[in-house]
Amino acid sequence: MKPIDTATAVWRIKATPLIPGAGEGSLRGESVAVKDLFAVAGESIGAGNPVRLSQQPAQSRSSTAVQALIGSGADIAGIAQTDEFALSLAGTNAHYGTPPNPAAPGRISGGSSNGSASAVALGEASIGLGTDTGGSIRVPAAYQGLWGIRTTQDLIPLTGVQPLAQSFDTVGWVTREPGLLATVAQTLIPAPKKVAPTAPSALGGMGTGSIPTVPRGPVAWEADRQLGELKVVEELFALADEDVANACRVLLGQLEAQVGRSVAVHGPDPEIFNEWKHTFTVIQSREAWANHGDWVAAHWDHMAPDVGARFRAASQFTSADEAAARAQHAGIRETIRGWVGNGVLALPSAASVAPLLDEAGAEGNGSDTLRQRTLMLTTIGSLAGLPVVNIPTATEQGLPTGLSLMGPSGSDKALIAYAAQLGGPPS
């Protein structure tokens, strides 16, 4: 096996810059590593597979998110690598190699926004733009000691982004500190439009004023809107290794000192979380196969073994399986949203610290049991369609890990401000 070129493992294309920022916006002077799922004008989308890349045309325009970042003054530093088709949480791309994890040398980077996260952790970009379907922002952020956010489902347009599974795909990003996380949110998350009512009765007797509306999807909260109680489901902490759970509880205690004691929420038995994860897997798999199955089936020899195995499993799920999973999803979604309410739910971002590179194995993320436990944690936010912020922390041994805070639909900017109480005020 030839040595891994760490530059190639992080970046598919890097320039100084690839596209310069426009104007003097709030992101002037910042640089962005763009996950290789987003359209960048003049470049192809490779999705972590060199054969796929060679067959794709150059994009005529950049994705909505990339355009917004450029318009706010950010330079596009380059296109960062991703796990193949974004169908992994490991960051161990068999074609390009594993990006380094500078916060935990010798350990995996986490995926699938692996290149974007490593570029930020290495200081080669200040913003890592990625996607999060089942944890692809939260896991690399936790493994590499970064701030990160999975945004509310459908809040940020995915126009110009190659899909994995549309029911769960979201735009997300990582930074080294919360202030920049918040500034990016102000750029990418649309502010609610203000529409004056025609009569006092339009507000149910609340008087004249304005009401927030958006054409479709969830309504974005303002950053200064207050969130309610801090909540904990202990059964979720039980899914994490002891060192990770302890580190998250320490951070939770610090947050309680800021906002008040957390409220315990009774969760289901652990096997229920496994059933929920299966529901996610069925829907994700059916959509991933619908999106990419024809190409994958014609290129099995060009697929990494672990990702290929997941696509083979995806091809076996039936429309009846999907219908049953979607019926279950509706109830699961409401259960989790009921836990959150108008407050904040805390849980570990991943089940363990980043596994060692030589222990990653064929599945790319340690044992399959570890991967499944991490998915049981990350798919809580995915199934609920709610925003989740990763706050970096560390175990007693000094290894990076993260505490996730989940808020109500549309509360992304307010949730960042809430989380920033543990990392300094957002800018």
Secondary structure, 3 states (H helix, E strand, C coil): CCCCCHHHHHEEEEEEEEECCCCCCCCCCCEEEEECCECCCCCCCCCCCHHHHHHCCCCCCCCHHHHHHHHCCCEEEEEECCCHHHCCCCCCECCCECCCCCCCCCECCCCCCHHHHHHHHCCCCCEEEEEECCCCCHHHHHHHCCEEEECCCCCCCCCCECCCCCCCCEEEEEECCHHHHHHHHHHHCCCCEEECCCCHHHHCCCCCCCEEECCCCCCCCCCCCCCCCEEECHHHHCCCCHHHHHHHHHHHHHHHHHHCCCEECCCCCHHHHHHHHHHHHHHHHHHHHHHHHHHHHCCHHHCCHHHHHHHHHHHHCCHHHHHHHHHHHHHHHHHHHHHHCCCEEEEECCCCCCCEHHHCCCCCCCCHHHHHHHHHHHHHHHHHCCCEEEEEEECCCCCEEEEEEECCCCCHHHHHHHHHHHCCCCC
